């Protein structure tokens, strides 16, 4: 690559724009910023928004990191707006890289860099396209996780595959930990891939049509633990939906957030939806097995271990969670 005619271009360094917002993208940004063969000319991130109970206006993790690295920051409300496209065009990028950005990138932006835009996606595409691939990997009980680098096209995570990396899962992973691991793996894979890509020696292979699945953003009610499902599925959800939207039960004592859970066998007399004693803690009887409540939190209180919770709420033994039908037609107190 040569410096071309643009003034101030660094010779032999690929002018790169990075698109990212969430924490998954931060290690990838750091990897790009640390590569002397690249010139990070801009970082594109979501606008600062109110966050937390105080509703203090807060930058995204990527925006905060870009500011610390002193990289020019662009935060359009809509990246497809003409003024946003004009600003990105002025940076004359050779390459784009995207991870955990949060907006659909329009065709005029996809076409800006001659080398296209590479997307670092935390799943083994075409499985788990879309907004929540890490949670979907855990909730589905997949035995392997991974990251995939694609060249972006007009679809949602449908572009041709440039590189993939996978690793086995133990079946105990929680979403924040798996996301952090995937971010590190994605950053390393990108660094192994980006320069062969720029040199034209890394092929892009179309995704296989078979095996594609699509995920969606979560709603708060997605965290409700439904006892008509199997305990195995609910335990996966507890790990998959942390920290947002989290998992919860509606009990006679109030909404109960379930932070950690494990599995137990059903016992005679279990009815799905009943809270039962399981050793020194409560468990939820389900359609198949028991979901043991190992760490929980009533609304407005601190999180506690399951044994401490049962000592404080012994009357919940025999109660039913809201929405669970009882053969007696009511709820136990």
Helices and strands as residue ranges (DSSP letters): E 14-20, G 23-25, H 26-33, E 38-44, E 49-51, E 56-58, H 61-69, E 73-74, H 82-90, E 95-99, H 107-110, E 117-121, E 129-130, H 133-139, E 144-151, E 161-168, H 175-199, E 214-215, G 220-223, H 231-240, E 247-251, E 254-264, E 275-278, E 281-285, E 290-298, E 304-305, H 306-312, G 314-316
